[in-house]
Amino acid sequence: MLVKLAWRNLWRQKRRTVLTASALALALALSLFMRCLQEGSYANNIENAARFYTGLIQIQHPEFSDSQSIDDLLPANGQFIAAAKNHPNIERILPRIESFALAAAGDKSKGVMVMGVLPELEDDYSNIAGKLSEGAFLSTDDKQVLIGEGLARFLELQVGDEIILYGQGYRGQTAAGLYPVKGILDFPMPQLDNQLVYMPLALAKTLYSTEQQITAWVLHTRYLSELPQTVAELAEDYAGQANVRDWQDLSPEMAQQILMDKAGGIIMMYLLYGVVGFGLFATLLMMTLERQREFGVMLATGLLRKRLIALIGIESLFIALLGVVIGLVIAAPFLIWFYYNPIVLTGETAEMILEMGWDPVLPVLLEPWLFVNQITIVLGLLLLCMLYPMWRVYRLDLVSALKGGGHAG
């Protein structure tokens, strides 16, 4: 009965109902677009950083995160990595050797990060071959290396030139070698472009004398949203054997940058909801005050106050649901379009973002939790705005309400 009566009451003042629902719909549509764009940008940059460098997860020796020593290694065999391989959320597994060396050519030298990889797997994962600006990509049995453009400029190297790598190998052995440059890579992240040297994993094992051991197993998940749970489960599987680290632990600067940017976006979103909330509160309050005579008649005919409040609550819920539906109808086409056609930045903005190590595109993330989160906020906002009007109705003076007095509450 109350539901039917509430629905009829809504359409007695169609303009008021539509305007109130439209305000909620606009807030929901704008906040959804902003949050989906924001989270999409974060996911894209996390994926880029992971694929080009750290991976989403790394399994390392328990001491490696502190020591960064080539002496802290893990077995490079299937038995050790079986637990990760059997995990349902792990999509890719790549063995790597990561260590430091002094690179030299002519009279110049520079500290570099040497990364030993399986070329085919690594290219399939991060499309490194697509970053080649000169030369050719590596093969598994190559005795050559790839270097970043920034490093090539600093050492004045070209394809076919030789680079000397000198460092410390496993258990104090000397790691030294002379390697031809097979290709030059143009990385989107300057910190990699200026110091990274790629070589086949077998060649890196020979350089650092690690035999059948590596510094890290790099893992990539199927679903980024399930990353924390995956890390926790792998940590249990490898307890006492290895340290399981996610991208936030591996790249704390990026994690902090994303956290600060996310905080700013959330503040802007709540400011938007605040502006809409004031308008919604005023509308609901006026809707309540102008119906005092109606409420007085309903109470005089025997309707309980708690049922009257329930009636107002149902009306408000209908308005909220109408606003949610309109908001989703408005936002969905735009979100779907930009999901398949992400915004590509150009000009100085793109150059600035590239210098920060970010990819200059603005993709949209479509995840159920984003929609649930924003709809929950809309319903919570409506409930907050309804508290005072409901309190006024609860304290309604019956005689003054029937007379149409302005102070019936």
Phi, psi and chi 1 to 4 in degrees:
 res  aa     phi    psi   chi1   chi2   chi3   chi4
   1 MET       -  -49.2  178.9   65.8 -178.4      -
   2 LEU   -62.7  -38.9  -72.9  179.1      -      -
   3 VAL   -63.6  -45.2  172.5      -      -      -
   4 LYS   -64.0  -42.3 -171.4  174.2 -178.1 -179.9
   5 LEU   -65.6  -41.2 -176.0   59.4      -      -
   6 ALA   -62.1  -42.2      -      -      -      -
   7 TRP   -63.0  -41.1 -178.5 -105.5      -      -
   8 ARG   -66.9  -39.3  -73.1 -178.5  175.4  178.9
   9 ASN   -60.9  -35.4  -74.1  -19.1      -      -
  10 LEU   -58.6  -41.4  -75.2 -176.4      -      -
  11 TRP   -92.9    7.2  -56.3  110.3      -      -
  12 ARG   -73.3  -30.7  -72.3  166.5   52.7 -162.1
  13 GLN  -124.1   77.2  -68.1  -73.1  -19.0      -
  14 LYS   -60.7  -42.4  -65.8 -179.2 -178.5  178.0
  15 ARG   -61.8  -45.1 -178.5  177.2  -63.6  177.1
  16 ARG   -62.0  -44.3  179.5 -176.3   62.2 -156.7
  17 THR   -62.4  -46.3  -60.6      -      -      -
  18 VAL   -66.0  -41.1  171.5      -      -      -
  19 LEU   -64.4  -43.3  -73.5  175.5      -      -
  20 THR   -64.6  -45.9  -54.5      -      -      -
  21 ALA   -64.7  -36.2      -      -      -      -
  22 SER   -66.5  -36.5  -62.3      -      -      -
  23 ALA   -62.4  -44.2      -      -      -      -
  24 LEU   -64.9  -41.1  -77.3  172.7      -      -
  25 ALA   -62.7  -42.5      -      -      -      -
  26 LEU   -64.1  -43.7 -178.3   60.8      -      -
  27 ALA   -62.2  -43.3      -      -      -      -
  28 LEU   -65.2  -44.3  177.2   62.2      -      -
  29 ALA   -63.3  -45.1      -      -      -      -
  30 LEU   -66.3  -43.5  -69.6  175.2      -      -
  31 SER   -68.2  -37.7   61.9      -      -      -
  32 LEU   -62.5  -46.6  -97.0  178.0      -      -
  33 PHE   -62.4  -43.0 -172.9   78.3      -      -
  34 MET   -65.2  -45.2 -178.5  172.2   65.5      -
  35 ARG   -70.8  -40.5  -70.1  -67.5  -69.0  138.8
  36 CYS   -65.2  -38.3  -71.3      -      -      -
  37 LEU   -68.4  -42.4 -169.7   62.7      -      -
  38 GLN   -64.4  -51.0 -168.7  178.4   37.1      -
  39 GLU   -66.8  -32.9  -68.9  -65.1  -25.9      -
  40 GLY   -63.9  -40.7      -      -      -      -
  41 SER   -64.6  -41.6  -62.1      -      -      -
  42 TYR   -63.1  -48.1  -60.5  150.8      -      -
  43 ALA   -60.2  -39.7      -      -      -      -
  44 ASN   -64.6  -44.3 -179.9   64.3      -      -
  45 ASN   -71.7  -33.9  -76.7  -71.4      -      -
  46 ILE   -63.6  -44.9  -69.4  168.4      -      -
  47 GLU   -61.8  -44.5  -71.7  -90.0  -11.5      -
  48 ASN   -61.7  -48.0  -76.8  -21.0      -      -
  49 ALA   -63.0  -39.6      -      -      -      -
  50 ALA   -65.4  -46.4      -      -      -      -
  51 ARG   -69.1  -34.8  -70.3  179.6 -177.0  -83.7
  52 PHE   -84.3  -20.0  -77.8  125.5      -      -
  53 TYR  -143.7  -78.8 -173.8   31.2      -      -
  54 THR   -81.8  -27.7   63.7      -      -      -
  55 GLY    79.5  162.4      -      -      -      -
  56 LEU   -72.5  -33.2  -70.6  178.0      -      -
  57 ILE  -138.6  143.0  -57.5  173.1      -      -
  58 GLN  -128.8  137.7  -78.4 -163.6   20.2      -
  59 ILE  -102.5  119.8  -59.4  176.4      -      -
  60 GLN  -129.4  164.8  -59.1  174.9  -16.4      -
  61 HIS   -59.4  143.1 -172.7  -80.7      -      -
  62 PRO   -53.4  -27.5  -26.3   33.9      -      -
  63 GLU   -97.3   -8.9  -55.1  -62.2  -33.2      -
  64 PHE   -66.2  -36.6 -173.8   79.1      -      -
  65 SER   -61.5  -31.0   60.5      -      -      -
  66 ASP   -91.2  -40.5  -65.5  -36.2      -      -
  67 SER   -87.1  -31.6   67.9      -      -      -
  68 GLN    50.3   32.6  -63.4  -67.1  -52.4      -
  69 SER   -95.9  141.8  171.5      -      -      -
  70 ILE   -68.5   -9.4 -165.8   65.9      -      -
  71 ASP   -80.1  -18.4  -68.0  -25.4      -      -
  72 ASP   -96.9   91.8  -64.1  -36.9      -      -
  73 LEU  -119.9  167.9  -58.2  175.4      -      -
  74 LEU  -122.6  155.1  -65.8  176.9      -      -
  75 PRO   -64.4  139.5  -19.1   30.9      -      -
  76 ALA  -102.9   56.1      -      -      -      -
  77 ASN  -130.7  161.9   56.7   57.8      -      -
  78 GLY   -65.5  -30.5      -      -      -      -
  79 GLN   -64.1  -41.7 -178.1  180.0   -3.4      -
  80 PHE   -67.1  -41.2  177.1   83.0      -      -
  81 ILE   -90.6    4.3 -157.8   61.6      -      -
  82 ALA   -58.9  -40.2      -      -      -      -
  83 ALA   -62.0  -42.0      -      -      -      -
  84 ALA   -70.0  -38.8      -      -      -      -
  85 LYS   -63.9  -31.2 -171.3  175.3  -66.3 -175.3
  86 ASN   -88.4   -3.5  -65.7  -31.3      -      -
  87 HIS   -73.1  132.9 -165.9  -75.8      -      -
  88 PRO   -65.8  -22.5   21.4  -32.5      -      -
  89 ASN   -97.1    0.1 -166.2   36.6      -      -
  90 ILE   -90.9  120.2  -63.5  -59.5      -      -
  91 GLU   -96.8  -39.9 -177.1 -179.6   37.4      -
  92 ARG  -135.7  147.8  -64.3  176.3 -175.4  -88.7
  93 ILE  -135.5  125.4  -60.2  176.6      -      -
  94 LEU  -132.6  129.4  -58.9   94.6      -      -
  95 PRO   -83.1  141.7   29.4  -31.8      -      -
  96 ARG  -141.1  153.0  -75.7 -179.4 -176.7  171.4
  97 ILE  -116.9  120.6  -72.4  179.5      -      -
  98 GLU  -121.9  124.6  -61.6  177.4   13.2      -
  99 SER  -156.1  175.0 -169.4      -      -      -
 100 PHE  -105.0  155.6  -61.0   98.1      -      -
 101 ALA  -156.2  163.8      -      -      -      -
 102 LEU   -96.4  119.3 -178.9   67.4      -      -
 103 ALA   -97.9  138.2      -      -      -      -
 104 ALA  -140.9  147.5      -      -      -      -
 105 ALA  -155.6  126.0      -      -      -      -
 106 GLY    63.4 -127.7      -      -      -      -
 107 ASP  -103.2   15.4   58.3   -9.4      -      -
 108 LYS  -115.3  148.0  -67.2 -173.8  176.2 -178.7
 109 SER  -146.1  156.6   60.9      -      -      -
 110 LYS  -160.3  144.2 -175.0  177.3 -175.2  178.6
 111 GLY   -72.1  135.1      -      -      -      -
 112 VAL  -134.2  162.4  -64.3      -      -      -
 113 MET   -99.2  121.0  166.3   68.8   78.4      -
 114 VAL   -98.1  128.6  177.6      -      -      -
 115 MET  -122.9  114.8 -173.4  176.0  -67.7      -
 116 GLY   -93.4  124.5      -      -      -      -
 117 VAL  -136.4  164.8  -59.8      -      -      -
 118 LEU   -87.3  108.1  -67.3  176.7      -      -
 119 PRO   -54.2  -45.0  -26.7   35.4      -      -
 120 GLU   -64.3  -46.8  -67.8   82.1    1.7      -
 121 LEU   -64.3  -42.8  -72.5  179.9      -      -
 122 GLU   -65.8  -39.3 -155.8   73.9   27.9      -
 123 ASP   -68.3  -37.9 -176.2   43.2      -      -
 124 ASP   -65.2  -31.6 -175.2   50.9      -      -
 125 TYR   -80.4  -48.2  176.8   50.9      -      -
 126 SER  -118.4    1.5   56.0      -      -      -
 127 ASN    53.6   49.2 -171.0   29.0      -      -
 128 ILE   -63.2  -36.6  -59.6  175.6      -      -
 129 ALA   -59.3  -29.7      -      -      -      -
 130 GLY   -70.6  -13.0      -      -      -      -
 131 LYS   -94.6    0.9  -58.4  -62.0  178.8 -176.4
 132 LEU   -67.5  126.9  -83.7  170.9      -      -
 133 SER  -101.1  -23.1   59.0      -      -      -
 134 GLU  -148.3  153.7  -63.6  179.3   47.0      -
 135 GLY    81.2 -158.3      -      -      -      -
 136 ALA  -128.6  164.4      -      -      -      -
 137 PHE   -83.1  163.8 -168.3   60.5      -      -
 138 LEU   -77.7  156.3  -62.9  172.5      -      -
 139 SER  -118.9  165.8   60.9      -      -      -
 140 THR   -58.1  -36.8  -56.6      -      -      -
 141 ASP   -95.9    7.6  -60.5  -33.5      -      -
 142 ASP   -63.2  150.9  -91.4  -18.3      -      -
 143 LYS  -112.0   27.6  -54.0  -61.2 -178.4 -175.9
 144 GLN  -121.1  176.1  -55.2  172.5   77.5      -
 145 VAL  -135.0  164.3  -60.6      -      -      -
 146 LEU  -113.5  143.8  -56.3  177.0      -      -
 147 ILE  -132.7  158.8   62.6  174.9      -      -
 148 GLY   -75.2  155.7      -      -      -      -
 149 GLU   -60.5  -40.9  -85.4 -168.4  -10.0      -
 150 GLY   -61.7  -42.0      -      -      -      -
 151 LEU   -67.7  -38.8 -179.3   60.5      -      -
 152 ALA   -63.1  -40.8      -      -      -      -
 153 ARG   -65.2  -42.8  -76.4 -165.9  -59.7  -90.5
 154 PHE   -64.2  -43.3 -179.9   82.6      -      -
 155 LEU   -89.5   -1.0  -64.3  177.9      -      -
 156 GLU    56.7   50.8  -61.1  178.9   -3.6      -
 157 LEU  -108.8  149.9  -69.5  173.2      -      -
 158 GLN  -128.5  169.6  -63.0  179.2  -10.4      -
 159 VAL   -58.6  130.3  173.6      -      -      -
 160 GLY    99.7  -20.5      -      -      -      -
 161 ASP   -72.8  167.7  -67.7  -16.3      -      -
 162 GLU  -112.4  145.1  -66.2 -179.8  -33.8      -
 163 ILE  -122.4  137.3 -176.4  172.6      -      -
 164 ILE   -97.2  130.8  -60.9  171.0      -      -
 165 LEU  -116.6  130.0  -62.5  177.3      -      -
 166 TYR  -137.2  129.3 -176.5   84.2      -      -
 167 GLY  -165.6 -160.7      -      -      -      -
 168 GLN  -109.4  130.9 -179.3  175.5  -40.0      -
 169 GLY   -94.6 -169.2      -      -      -      -
 170 TYR   -62.1  128.5 -175.1   54.2      -      -
 171 ARG    54.5   44.5  -66.9 -175.3  176.0  176.1
 172 GLY    84.1    1.7      -      -      -      -
 173 GLN   -71.5  153.2  -61.2 -176.9   63.8      -
 174 THR   -78.0  132.2  -60.7      -      -      -
 175 ALA  -110.9  106.6      -      -      -      -
 176 ALA  -145.1  142.3      -      -      -      -
 177 GLY  -167.2  156.6      -      -      -      -
 178 LEU  -115.9  120.6  179.5   65.7      -      -
 179 TYR  -129.7  132.4  -55.5  101.4      -      -
 180 PRO   -68.1  147.1  -17.2   30.4      -      -
 181 VAL   -88.4  113.1  175.6      -      -      -
 182 LYS   -87.0  -26.7 -172.3  174.0 -175.9  179.5
 183 GLY  -161.7  161.0      -      -      -      -
 184 ILE  -121.2  130.4  -63.7  176.3      -      -
 185 LEU  -104.1  140.8  -61.1  165.0      -      -
 186 ASP  -106.2   95.2  178.8   16.2      -      -
 187 PHE   -82.9  146.0  -78.4  101.6      -      -
 188 PRO   -76.1  -14.0   27.2  -34.2      -      -
 189 MET  -108.4  116.7  -68.5  176.4  -79.0      -
 190 PRO   -57.2  -37.2  -24.8   34.2      -      -
 191 GLN   -63.0  -28.4   63.7  -91.6   31.1      -
 192 LEU   -82.8  -41.5  -63.9 -178.1      -      -
 193 ASP   -59.7  -31.0 -162.4   54.6      -      -
 194 ASN   -90.3   -8.7  -65.9  -30.5      -      -
 195 GLN  -146.3    1.6   64.9  175.8   16.5      -
 196 LEU   -94.3  135.9 -161.3   58.5      -      -
 197 VAL  -123.8  119.8  175.5      -      -      -
 198 TYR   -95.6  138.5  -93.6  100.3      -      -
 199 MET  -146.9  157.6   63.2  170.9   54.1      -
 200 PRO   -58.7  148.2  -23.8   34.5      -      -
 201 LEU   -59.3  -41.8 -175.9   62.8      -      -
 202 ALA   -61.3  -38.6      -      -      -      -
 203 LEU   -67.6  -37.9 -170.1   61.2      -      -
 204 ALA   -67.2  -38.2      -      -      -      -
 205 LYS   -61.9  -38.9  -71.6  179.3  178.9  178.3
 206 THR   -68.0  -43.4  -58.5      -      -      -
 207 LEU   -60.7  -45.5  173.0   62.7      -      -
 208 TYR   -98.2    2.0  -70.0  104.9      -      -
 209 SER    56.1   43.5  -53.5      -      -      -
 210 THR   -90.7   -4.9   63.4      -      -      -
 211 GLU    55.7 -126.0  -60.4  178.7   -8.4      -
 212 GLN   -98.3   49.0  -63.9  -54.6  -49.5      -
 213 GLN  -133.4  154.3  -61.0  177.8   96.6      -
 214 ILE  -135.0  167.8   56.7  174.7      -      -
 215 THR   -86.7  -26.0   58.8      -      -      -
 216 ALA  -160.5  148.2      -      -      -      -
 217 TRP  -102.0  123.8  -73.0   95.7      -      -
 218 VAL   -99.2  128.5  176.9      -      -      -
 219 LEU  -120.0  146.9  -46.0  178.8      -      -
 220 HIS  -128.5  133.9 -163.0   83.6      -      -
 221 THR   -90.6  158.0   60.7      -      -      -
 222 ARG   -72.8  -40.6  -71.9 -175.3  171.8   85.4
 223 TYR  -124.3  116.7  -53.1  105.9      -      -
 224 LEU   -63.9  -33.0 -174.0   59.9      -      -
 225 SER   -65.4  -22.1   58.5      -      -      -
 226 GLU   -97.5   11.9  -63.0  179.1   13.2      -
 227 LEU   -59.4  -48.4 -179.4   64.3      -      -
 228 PRO   -58.0  -42.0  -24.1   34.7      -      -
 229 GLN   -65.8  -40.3  179.7 -177.4   -9.4      -
 230 THR   -63.1  -43.6  -57.8      -      -      -
 231 VAL   -61.6  -43.1  170.6      -      -      -
 232 ALA   -62.9  -41.1      -      -      -      -
 233 GLU   -69.4  -40.1  -68.8  169.7   -7.1      -
 234 LEU   -67.8  -34.7  -70.8  174.8      -      -
 235 ALA   -61.6  -36.6      -      -      -      -
 236 GLU   -68.1  -41.8  -69.7 -176.7    9.0      -
 237 ASP   -64.0  -35.6  -67.0  -25.7      -      -
 238 TYR  -107.0   19.6  -71.5   97.9      -      -
 239 ALA   -58.3  127.0      -      -      -      -
 240 GLY    84.8  -16.0      -      -      -      -
 241 GLN  -102.7  -38.8  -56.3  177.7   65.1      -
 242 ALA  -154.5  166.9      -      -      -      -
 243 ASN  -104.9  126.5 -172.2   18.4      -      -
 244 VAL  -102.2  118.2 -179.4      -      -      -
 245 ARG  -122.0  137.0  -54.7  173.0   66.6 -168.0
 246 ASP   -94.7  177.5   64.1    6.7      -      -
 247 TRP   -62.6  -30.0   69.1  -88.7      -      -
 248 GLN   -67.1  -36.4  -63.9 -177.8   70.9      -
 249 ASP   -74.1  -35.1 -170.9   19.3      -      -
 250 LEU   -78.2  -31.7  -65.0  163.7      -      -
 251 SER  -128.9   70.4  -59.2      -      -      -
 252 PRO   -63.1  -28.5   20.3  -30.7      -      -
 253 GLU   -65.6  -45.2  -61.2   84.8    1.4      -
 254 MET   -65.3  -40.2  175.9  174.9  -76.9      -
 255 ALA   -60.4  -41.8      -      -      -      -
 256 GLN   -68.6  -39.5 -173.6  176.2   19.0      -
 257 GLN   -62.6  -43.8 -174.1  177.8    7.6      -
 258 ILE   -65.4  -40.7  -71.6  176.4      -      -
 259 LEU   -62.4  -42.9 -175.9   62.5      -      -
 260 MET   -66.2  -42.6  -67.7  176.1   63.1      -
 261 ASP   -66.5  -38.6 -169.9   71.6      -      -
 262 LYS   -64.8  -40.0 -176.5  179.6  -67.8 -173.2
 263 ALA   -61.2  -41.8      -      -      -      -
 264 GLY   -63.4  -41.5      -      -      -      -
 265 GLY   -64.6  -40.1      -      -      -      -
 266 ILE   -67.3  -38.0  -69.6  174.9      -      -
 267 ILE   -61.8  -44.4  -70.3  172.2      -      -
 268 MET   -62.4  -38.3  -69.1  -61.8  -64.3      -
 269 MET   -64.6  -42.6 -178.3 -173.1   68.9      -
 270 TYR   -71.9  -28.5  -80.0  109.6      -      -
 271 LEU   -63.7  -41.2  -74.8  175.0      -      -
 272 LEU   -60.8  -46.9  170.8   65.4      -      -
 273 TYR   -64.8  -32.6  -84.6  127.0      -      -
 274 GLY   -64.2  -44.6      -      -      -      -
 275 VAL   -62.2  -46.5  172.3      -      -      -
 276 VAL   -64.1  -36.9  173.0      -      -      -
 277 GLY   -62.3  -40.8      -      -      -      -
 278 PHE   -62.8  -43.1  -82.1  114.4      -      -
 279 GLY   -64.9  -39.8      -      -      -      -
 280 LEU   -66.1  -41.6 -178.9   62.0      -      -
 281 PHE   -61.4  -44.6  172.6   74.3      -      -
 282 ALA   -63.0  -40.8      -      -      -      -
 283 THR   -64.1  -46.4  -57.5      -      -      -
 284 LEU   -66.4  -37.0  -66.9  173.6      -      -
 285 LEU   -67.1  -45.2 -178.5   59.6      -      -
 286 MET   -64.1  -38.0  -69.9  -57.6  -61.7      -
 287 MET   -61.4  -35.7 -177.9  176.5   68.9      -
 288 THR   -74.3  -44.8  -56.6      -      -      -
 289 LEU   -66.7  -39.4  -66.4  178.2      -      -
 290 GLU   -74.8   -9.4   70.8 -179.7   14.4      -
 291 ARG  -106.1   17.4  -63.1  172.9   65.1 -170.0
 292 GLN   -61.8  -40.7  -73.4 -176.1  124.3      -
 293 ARG   -62.4  -42.0 -171.0 -179.9 -176.2   87.8
 294 GLU   -61.2  -43.8  173.9 -170.0  -21.3      -
 295 PHE   -64.9  -38.5  -66.2  153.1      -      -
 296 GLY   -62.0  -42.5      -      -      -      -
 297 VAL   -63.0  -42.5  171.4      -      -      -
 298 MET   -64.0  -40.7  -64.2  173.2   73.1      -
 299 LEU   -67.9  -38.5  -69.1  172.6      -      -
 300 ALA   -66.5  -27.3      -      -      -      -
 301 THR   -87.9    5.2   55.1      -      -      -
 302 GLY   109.5    2.1      -      -      -      -
 303 LEU   -71.9  129.1 -176.2   66.5      -      -
 304 LEU   -69.8  148.2  -62.8  176.0      -      -
 305 ARG   -60.9  -38.9  -72.8 -179.0 -177.6  -94.6
 306 LYS   -66.6  -31.0   63.2  179.8 -178.8  179.8
 307 ARG   -75.2  -31.4  -69.1 -179.1   66.3   81.7
 308 LEU   -65.7  -43.0  177.9   57.8      -      -
 309 ILE   -64.7  -38.8  -69.1  174.5      -      -
 310 ALA   -62.4  -38.2      -      -      -      -
 311 LEU   -61.7  -46.2  175.2   65.0      -      -
 312 ILE   -63.0  -39.5  -61.6  171.8      -      -
 313 GLY   -62.6  -40.6      -      -      -      -
 314 ILE   -66.0  -41.5  -65.7  170.7      -      -
 315 GLU   -58.4  -45.2  -69.1  178.1   12.3      -
 316 SER   -64.7  -38.2  -57.7      -      -      -
 317 LEU   -64.1  -39.6 -179.5   59.5      -      -
 318 PHE   -61.4  -43.0  -83.4  140.6      -      -
 319 ILE   -62.5  -42.2  -68.0  175.6      -      -
 320 ALA   -63.4  -45.4      -      -      -      -
 321 LEU   -63.1  -39.4  -67.1  176.4      -      -
 322 LEU   -62.9  -42.7 -174.7   61.3      -      -
 323 GLY   -63.9  -39.8      -      -      -      -
 324 VAL   -63.6  -45.4  167.0      -      -      -
 325 VAL   -61.9  -47.0  170.7      -      -      -
 326 ILE   -62.5  -42.6  -65.0  173.2      -      -
 327 GLY   -61.2  -42.6      -      -      -      -
 328 LEU   -67.1  -38.2  -68.6  176.4      -      -
 329 VAL   -64.4  -37.4  169.0      -      -      -
 330 ILE   -72.1  -44.8  -66.7  172.6      -      -
 331 ALA   -77.8  -36.7      -      -      -      -
 332 ALA   -55.6  -49.3      -      -      -      -
 333 PRO   -59.1  -40.9  -22.0   33.2      -      -
 334 PHE   -66.9  -43.2  -69.4   97.8      -      -
 335 LEU   -64.2  -42.5  -68.1  175.0      -      -
 336 ILE   -65.0  -41.8  -67.2  171.8      -      -
 337 TRP   -60.6  -49.3  169.1  -99.3      -      -
 338 PHE   -74.5  -19.0  -74.9  112.5      -      -
 339 TYR   -66.1  -42.5  178.8   78.5      -      -
 340 TYR   -89.4  -15.7  -69.0  103.9      -      -
 341 ASN  -132.7   72.9  -57.9  -83.8      -      -
 342 PRO   -61.5  151.0   20.9  -31.0      -      -
 343 ILE   -72.1  128.4  -58.7  169.7      -      -
 344 VAL  -107.5  120.7  179.9      -      -      -
 345 LEU   -81.8  149.1  -59.2  177.1      -      -
 346 THR  -135.0  175.8   57.5      -      -      -
 347 GLY    71.3 -149.0      -      -      -      -
 348 GLU   -65.3  -34.6  -65.6 -178.2   -0.3      -
 349 THR   -61.4  -45.1  -56.3      -      -      -
 350 ALA   -62.6  -41.3      -      -      -      -
 351 GLU   -64.0  -41.0  -67.5  178.2    4.4      -
 352 MET   -63.4  -42.7 -179.7 -177.8   66.9      -
 353 ILE   -67.4  -37.5  -67.0  176.3      -      -
 354 LEU   -62.9  -40.0  -80.2  171.0      -      -
 355 GLU   -64.2  -28.4  -70.7  176.0    1.5      -
 356 MET   -80.6   -7.3  -65.2  169.3   59.9      -
 357 GLY    91.3   12.6      -      -      -      -
 358 TRP  -104.0  151.8  -62.8   62.0      -      -
 359 ASP   -82.2  130.8 -151.0   15.8      -      -
 360 PRO   -79.3   52.7   30.6  -35.5      -      -
 361 VAL  -130.5  153.5  -63.9      -      -      -
 362 LEU  -120.9   83.2  -62.6  176.5      -      -
 363 PRO   -79.2  165.9   29.6  -32.4      -      -
 364 VAL  -110.9  134.4  165.5      -      -      -
 365 LEU  -100.0  126.0 -179.8   67.6      -      -
 366 LEU  -111.9  100.6  -64.9 -178.5      -      -
 367 GLU  -129.9  140.1  -71.1  -75.7  -11.2      -
 368 PRO   -54.8  -36.6  -25.3   33.6      -      -
 369 TRP   -64.9  -29.3   65.4  -91.4      -      -
 370 LEU   -65.9  -42.8  -79.3  169.9      -      -
 371 PHE   -68.2  -44.5  -70.6   80.8      -      -
 372 VAL   -61.2  -41.1  171.6      -      -      -
 373 ASN   -61.9  -46.1 -177.8  -92.8      -      -
 374 GLN   -71.5  -37.7  -62.8  -53.2  -51.1      -
 375 ILE   -65.2  -39.3  -69.0  172.3      -      -
 376 THR   -62.1  -40.0  -58.5      -      -      -
 377 ILE   -64.2  -41.5  -68.3  174.6      -      -
 378 VAL   -61.2  -46.6  167.1      -      -      -
 379 LEU   -65.8  -38.1  -64.0  178.4      -      -
 380 GLY   -65.2  -39.0      -      -      -      -
 381 LEU   -62.4  -42.8  179.1   64.7      -      -
 382 LEU   -63.7  -43.5  180.0   71.1      -      -
 383 LEU   -61.3  -41.5  177.3   61.2      -      -
 384 LEU   -62.9  -42.1 -175.6   63.9      -      -
 385 CYS   -69.7  -21.1  -67.8      -      -      -
 386 MET   -87.6  -11.9  -78.7  -57.8  -58.2      -
 387 LEU   -60.9  -49.9  -69.2  178.2      -      -
 388 TYR   -69.0  -46.9  179.9   69.8      -      -
 389 PRO   -56.4  -38.6  -27.3   35.7      -      -
 390 MET   -67.7  -37.1  -76.1 -176.2  172.2      -
 391 TRP   -64.2  -38.9  179.7   75.5      -      -
 392 ARG   -62.7  -41.6  -72.1  -70.5  -61.1 -100.6
 393 VAL   -66.1  -39.0  171.3      -      -      -
 394 TYR   -64.0  -33.3 -175.6   76.7      -      -
 395 ARG   -95.8   12.4  -67.6 -176.2   65.3 -107.4
 396 LEU   -59.5  128.5 -172.3   68.1      -      -
 397 ASP   -84.7  117.6 -178.8   75.7      -      -
 398 LEU   -60.9  -45.6 -177.1   56.8      -      -
 399 VAL   -63.7  -48.2  176.3      -      -      -
 400 SER   -64.4  -35.8  -62.8      -      -      -
 401 ALA   -65.1  -42.4      -      -      -      -
 402 LEU   -67.3  -30.0  -70.0  172.1      -      -
 403 LYS   -80.4  -11.4  -68.2  179.9  178.4  178.3
 404 GLY    79.7   24.3      -      -      -      -
 405 GLY   -66.1  149.4      -      -      -      -
 406 GLY   -77.0  -11.2      -      -      -      -
 407 HIS  -117.9   36.1  -55.9  -73.8      -      -
 408 ALA   -64.1  -26.3      -      -      -      -
 409 GLY   -79.1      -      -      -      -      -
